Amino acid sequence: MRLPWLGNSRKADRQPSSSDIFRTEVIADVPVPERDEAVRFFSRKLVRPGKLRSFSNRDLREIVLACFYLAVAAVLPVSSWEAICGWVSRVRRKRHFRKEYPRYDAAVRAVLGDTVDTQSIFAEELAAIHRRRLTLAAHLVPGRRWSPTIRLEGLESLREALRRGRGAIVWCDQFTAQTIMGKRALHEAGIEGHQVSAEFHGFTPSKFGLHVINPPLVKVENRFLKSRIVFERSDAYQVTIRIQKVLKENGVVLMTNTVYAGSTFAEAAFGEHGWTHLASAPANFASRAGAALFHMATLETVPFRDYRAIVRELGSGPKAAASAGMDKTAKNLALQAGYILSKRDHMLETIKLCPGQMMVWSSAARLTERPTEAAIGDEGA
């Protein structure tokens, strides 16, 4: 089954050549008998590369915000940071509510139900994204003495998996604190991770952003990593080889739950009546290499003072996948489907703790029913 061209239709009308164009096809609907539900797998093929803009309007805003937060981190006490981020997040709040809130409201209600206060959650997310920027600034200011409490749960399970000698994949959710504080939590616990990262990782996808705005974030993250494996669509084979090598050496690979860099992803029911999209690469590597697969989410329990990093081992694929009569491709998809549903369950449980810190929400409708919609929060996430 083929779907029409995917992308943000309004953005495509304004800037027809700035975004990549993909064709998405349904690969298979894979049932998971013990869950009494199915996972739908998609392929995502690039058919027309976009033209990378030299500069965007977002670049100027990000420069101003970066300079402002560097000054805040250097001069003002930590006790004032939360209030400052809240104040700055209200500057353009009306515009965000006008342009982004209607879709956000529908997506969040589809997951959490109609009784939730989506306006408050949306306002919390806007403030949390600004705290993410100030967290980066706090790591960049020389001599800044900032030592928040970071509690890592599930470390012993991760160490036990490494004692088995097949490596581990840590599948990270896109909460605002995960980018830096999640990596820092693992690093301070003695876990040296290898991050799989898209080339355009950071705040803005332009040439200027790639060379000027995004590098500070990458530099700070790299302090807490053993290496970074940059994903390039044209060289996916070499990336796969590097990941397999790390796992064979009993290393830890960090993957972020984003469907935008890979060529395949999956869709599963989510919450009350919503749908979520999950990268299939972590489940694929785990099922093929026999590596342990972990869910990870990092939450900001007290802004700038206390963080909670949650690591949980995901359940294995369905028992039906072990059937001798099943071909390797079907077996692999069945194993992936089991992992994906386990990941979905852990992600939903964590979202309910801090919904205002989740940066990416899928739509209330299935992908096949909304071919021109993008996931909420995908731009710049």
Buried (B, 14 or more C-beta within 10 A) or exposed (E): EEBEBBBBEEEBEEBEEBBBBBBBEBBBEBBBEEBEEBBBBBBBEEEEEBEBBEEBEBBEEBBEBBEBBBEBBBEEEBEEBBEBBBEBBBEEBEEBBEEBBEBBBBBBBBBBEEEBEBEEBBBBBBBBBBBBBBBBBBBBBEEEEEEBEBEBEBBEBBEEBBEEEBBBBBBBBBBBBBBBBBBBBBBEBEBEBBBBBBEBBBBBBBBBBBEBBBEBBBEBBBEBBBEBBBBEBEEBEEBBEBBBEBBEEBBBBBBBBBBBBBBBBBBBBBBBEBBBBBBBBBBBBBBBBEBBBBBBBBBBEEBBBEBBBBBBBBBBBBEBBEEEEBEEEBBBBBBBBBBBBBBBBBBBEBBEEBBBBBBBBBBBBEBBEBBEBBBBBBBBB
